Amino acid sequence: MAPSTYCKLACFAVKDKCTSCWTNQYNPRMRSKSTFFKFESINDAEAEAYNSGEHFLMMERADEPLDILWKNIKGMRGVFLFRRLMLFALGLWIIVFVSSPVVLYNNLQNIDKTGFTSLSWAPQGGVGDFIRRHGPPLFIISINVVILVLLDIASIIECYETHSRYQVSIYYKCVIYLTLNMMVIPALTLNSPDSKYSLYVLITEREFGITDLLAQFYVNNSGLFFVSLIIQQACLSSAYYLTNCSEVVFSYFSPWLALEKRKIFQDSAPWRRKEQLTFQYGYFYAQ
């Protein structure tokens, strides 16, 4: 090497040392090898941007490698703690104190003067017995589908910052509500003479007797109802998602357009997709 090269390297080394010492003295945060600064929290980044008067592009790391962090794209999404608690409490209150699928089914039977919901129009024999046997579980599944749609909307209103947290929220909500609506509430109310009342009334009338309530799980012919309920739930939900009914509807009944939209949002521009345009693995794990 030429002597000038050694001089240049020495100057660069001294400059780098002075820069590192200056940074450690006046800035407690460590600077990376690139143009990014690493902050301990988002509050430190906001304070630094406010004090320096400069514009910072603040980003956070996602929980998963293939996750979508909407906060980095759209900014702050607001404090959702109160919205989360309020929506969860409201949904639980409606299920326990106001109505359940079985209670709604019994109320419709009382209101319906034509006898359609009571299935009295079904003929005696093979087809009629099949309809009367599998009609009530199908109605309960329809109510559960509506509840799951409302839970999805509630998770969107909560405005989670990442796609994975949104899916976790759907998972917890679906586990709780599907357990109540497909196991606990049907077993306690359908096999009880007081099935026209809500779950809260049924529990209070039994004076919170846990043994009496659990005994409702082992009444005669209850197994047939639950087997029919589980089979219909699995078949109908699988058929619905395999045919991509929701995407076809949102694409104005065009399967070709639904396929092209999926290619764009899943492959070409995944950051443009919203919560409804992603695979609902939280919902399927809950089932």
N, C-alpha and C positions, 0 to 999 in steps of 0.2 A: 504494500500500500504506500501511497505517497504521503509525505508528512502532512499535507493539507487535509487528507482524509482523516487522520488521527485527530487533528484539531476540530474538525466538524463533529466527529463522534463525541469528543470531550465536551464540546459546547452543548450538544443535544442532551448528554447525560446530566450536565449541570442544570440545564433548563428544566428537564423532567424532574430532577430532585427538588428544585425550588418550587415548581408547580405543585408537587405532592405535599411538600411542607406547608405551603400557603393554603392548600385545600384542607388539610387536617387542622390547621389553626383556626380558620374562620368558618369552615363548614363542617359540622360534625358528621355529615352523611358521606358515604364513600361514593366516589365516581367510578363508573364502569369504564371498560376499554372503548366503548362506543360513545355516542352523543347522548345517552340516556343517563339520568340520575336515578339512583335507587333510594327510596324513602321507606322508613319503617312503617308508616301508616299513611292513609289518604289525607289525614288532617295535616301532617307535616308538608305534604305536597301542596295543599291548598294555601297553607300559611306562607310557604316559600314563594308561590306565585303572587300572592297578595302583597308581600313585602317588597319583592323585586320589581313589580309592575310589568313583568314580562308575561308572555303567553306560553303556557305549558300544556303539552298534550299528555294528560294523566291517564294511565292505563293500569289495570290490575290483571293478575294472572288468573286464568280459568282453573276450575277444579279438575277438569279432565283435558287431555290433549286435544280431543276433537270437539270440545265444548264451544258454545256460542256465548260470548259475554256481551249482552246488549248494553251494559253500562258503558263500555268503551266506545260504542257506536252512537248511542243516543244521549249519553250523559246520565245524570242522577235520575233515578226513577222514583224517588220519594221514600219516606218512611212508611213501611207497610205493616208494622207491628200491630197497630190498632186495627187496621183493616183486616188483618189476618185473624186476630182474636174475635172480632165482631162477626165476620162471616162464618167462622167455625162454630161459634156459640149459636148463631142464628140457625144454621143448618141442623145442629144437634137438637135445638129446641123444637124445631118443626117436626123432626122425625119422632121424638119421644112424646111430646106433649100435644101436638096438633094432629098428626096423621102418620100412617104407615101404609105400605101397599095393600095390606090385608084390610085395614080400616077403610081405605078409599074404595076398595072393591065391595065391601059390605054396604057402605053408604050409597054407592051407585045402584046396588041391588034394591035398596029401599026407595030410591028416587025414581028409578026406571019403572014405568008402568007397563011397558011392553013385554018385559020379561026377557029382554035380550041378554043383559049381563048375568042374569041368574041361570042362563042356558036351559030354560024350561022348554024352549022351542026345539031342542035337539031330539030327534026320534029315539025311540027305544031300540036297543040292539047295538050292533057293532060300531058303526060310525058315531051314533049318538053317545054311547058310553065313552068312546075315545075323546069326543069333544068335551064332555062333562068332566072327564078325568084330567085332561091336559089344558083346559081353558083357563082355570084360575092361576096355575103357574105362569102361563104365557102373559096374563095381565100383570102379574107381579114383576116379571122381567121388563115389560114395557115401562112400568113406573120406575124401575131401577135405571133404565136407560135415560129417562128424563132427568133423574137425580144426578147421574154421572155427567150429563151435559152441563147441568148447573154447577157441579163441582169444577168442571173444566173452566167455565166462565169465571167462577170465583177465584181460581188460581191465576187467571189472566189479570183480574182486577188487582190482585195482590202485588203485581209488577215485580216479579223476581228478576234478579240481575243476570242470572245465567240460565241456560236451558236445563242443565242438570238439576238445579235447585227447583225449577218449575216442575220437572218430572218427579222429583222426590215429594213435592207437595201433593201432586196428584196421587202418588202411591199411598201416602199416609191417609189421605181423605178417602180413597176408594177402599182401602182395607177396612177402615172403621165403618163406613156406610154399607158396604157389601156384607160385612159380618152382621150388622144389625138387620138389614132388610132381607137377607137370604137365609139367615140361620136363626137368630135370636127372636126377632119379632114374628116371623111366620110360625115358629114352633110354639110360641107363647100365646098367640092370638088366634091362629087358625083352628087349633084344637081345644079352644076354650068356649064355653057357652056365652061368654061375654065378649065375643070377638068384635062386636060393633063399636066398642069403646077403644080409646087410645091405650098405648102401652103404659102410660103413667097411671091411668085409672085402674087398669088391671093389676098393677103392682100394689097400689095403695089399698085396693079392696082385699087383697090377700095379706095385708099388713106386712109387706116386705118379707114374706116367707120364702127364703131361697130354696128350700127343699121342695116346696110345692111348685115353684116356678120351674125348677129343673126337671121335675117329674113330667112336665108337659112334653119334654123331648122324647119320651118313651111310651107315648100312647099308641093305640093300635092304628095301623094303616098310615102312620106318619112317614114311614120310609119310602112309600110309593110317591108321595108328594115331593119329597126332597130329591129323589132320583130323577123324576120328571123335570124338576126345576133346574138341576145341574146340567142335564143333557140339553135342554132347550137353551140354556144360557151359553153353553159351549158352542153349540151348532149355530145359533143365530149370530153371536158376536163374531165367530170365525168367518161366516159367510159375508157378514157386513164389511169386514175389513179386507177380505180377500178380493171382493169385487170393487173396492175403493169407492163405495157409494158416496161418501162425503165429498171426495175430490171431484167426482163426476158431477155432483149437484152444483158445487161451487164453480165448476167450469161450464155451467149452463148445459148440462146433459151431453157433453162432448167427451167421450173417452180419449180421443186423440189429443185434445187440448189438455186434459188432465195429465196425460203422459208427458207432454212437452213441458208443462209447468213443473212436474216433479223432476225432470232432467235439469231444469234451470236452477231450482231451489236446492236440490240435493247435490248436484255436481258442479255446475258452472258458477253459481253465486249463492253459496249456502248462507252467507250472512244476510241475505235479503228475506229469508223465510221467517215467518212468525211462528208463534206457539202452535197454532192449529196445523201448520204445514210440516210438522215433524212426526216421526214415528213415536207413538204413545207407549214407550216401553214401561213407563210407570203404571199405566192402566193395566197392561197385560201381566206385569209382575204382581199387581194387587190381586188379580184373579187367580 
